[in-house]
Amino acid sequence: MAALRIETVRHRRCTVLVAAGELDHAGRARFSAHIDAVWDWSPGPVLVFDLADLIFYDSSVIGVLAMALQRMRATGSGEIILARPDAHLVNVLRQTDLLGYVSLSRSVDVAVAELMLRTARE
């Protein structure tokens, strides 16, 4: 069993959350609490999730993302970007009708760069 590890990096326009190990029911509360702790680190907030290093995840990952999306909807602002999502996660998001509420990026670096360009144009 690989314990859930969560790292955060604060950027000017977003907060990057990198999760590795196993995200199951036991880790869901910890991951949600971690999101709460960094919620105000970026305007919006804009949260970039890199979950590619999870070796196991169950439906808890959908619960965590849905909770963040619900909170963003309640406040009327925010954005979630998934960096390097695997095909299975994309498929599950599609089946749960959540795919339309998140953006996908091929890497954290690309997501951060695109946010910086978007900010420069605004």
Summary of the structure (lengths in Angstrom):
residues: 122
radius of gyration: 13.5
end to end distance: 45.5
largest distance: 45.5
contacts: 363
relative contact order: 0.18
helix: 48%
strand: 29%
